Every structure is written in structure tokens, then in C-alpha cells.
Amino acid sequence: MKKISNEDKLFYFEKHFFTLDGLWMIETENEVGWETALKIDVRVWKRLLKIIIRRLKKYLNIETNTLSDIIEILTFRWSIENWDYEVVKNEKDEALIHINSCPYKAMMDRNPDRQNRVPLICKEMCMPFYDSVVKDFNPDLKLERNEFMGLGGKICNFKFTS
């Protein structure tokens, strides 16, 4: 029997995390319809992201809730999930990040039957998620977003200010 390495675990969980997310949504949608499935998925992901942010904060030994802290947490998560992003600006009171590729959009783009759902996922999930993440992390931080790949943009942008 093969001794399991950390690399084996990472391969297993990374590959199945995105698959589980997509399959769960499709099967839930088949069972209860798009509207109800989306409402459930939004609630689940908002709760999951709160847990992820809290755990990453602890894992990264972050003790405050500053702008630089949320940038560190989000970029750590995005790096783990293989997002293609660029930190354009990262200063004490302002940060700007461009997302060039998102694994969730890429997953939907690979499925011709789901491509019409990309704008809906962008509007109903991604936008509210990050608004919620930032507000929960520190209500004094502001997030401005005005470019979205899911709505036809070349990138997604995140502008944070404190």
C-alpha cells in the first residue's frame, strides 16, 4: 500500500473541491430548480467563506483586521485555488487587485450547458460574497468593483480602501 504524502492529499482535495462544488450545484438545481438551488448555494458559500477567512487568519497568524490583513488572506486563498491575479497596488490605505482568471468561471466555461449561468453566478454569488467577506472582516474597509469577467469584462477588479 502506498504511503500517502502531503502532495497526494493536496492533489486529491484540490481536484475534488471544485468538482464537488459544481456537481452539488447541478444536482441541487435538478432537484429543486435553479432559483432555490442558487439561494441555498449562496447561503452555504457565505458561511463557508466566513469559516475559510477565520481559519486562514489563524493559520497565517494574523491578529488584526487591517486592509493589509484581508489582502494577505485573500491572496493566500486565491493562490491556493490557482487564481491568476495581480496585486497592482498594495498600500496602507488602498489596494488594487486584478483577477485575470478565476477557477470557478473557468470551470463553468468548460461546460457548454453552464455558460449562460456565468453572469448570474457573477451577480448573485461572487459580488455578494466579497461584499460580505469584507464587511464581516472589517466594516470600516470599503470594496469597489467595476469590472467582471463574468459580465464580459477582460478582468475582475477589487479596489479596497480603508
PyMOL commands that set and color helices and strands:
alter all, ss='L'
color gray80, all
select helices_A, chain A and resi 6-32+34-59+67-80+103-109+115-137+149-151
alter helices_A, ss='H'
color red, helices_A
select strands_A, chain A and resi 84-90+94-101+142-144+156-161
alter strands_A, ss='S'
color yellow, strands_A
deselect
rebuild
show_as cartoon
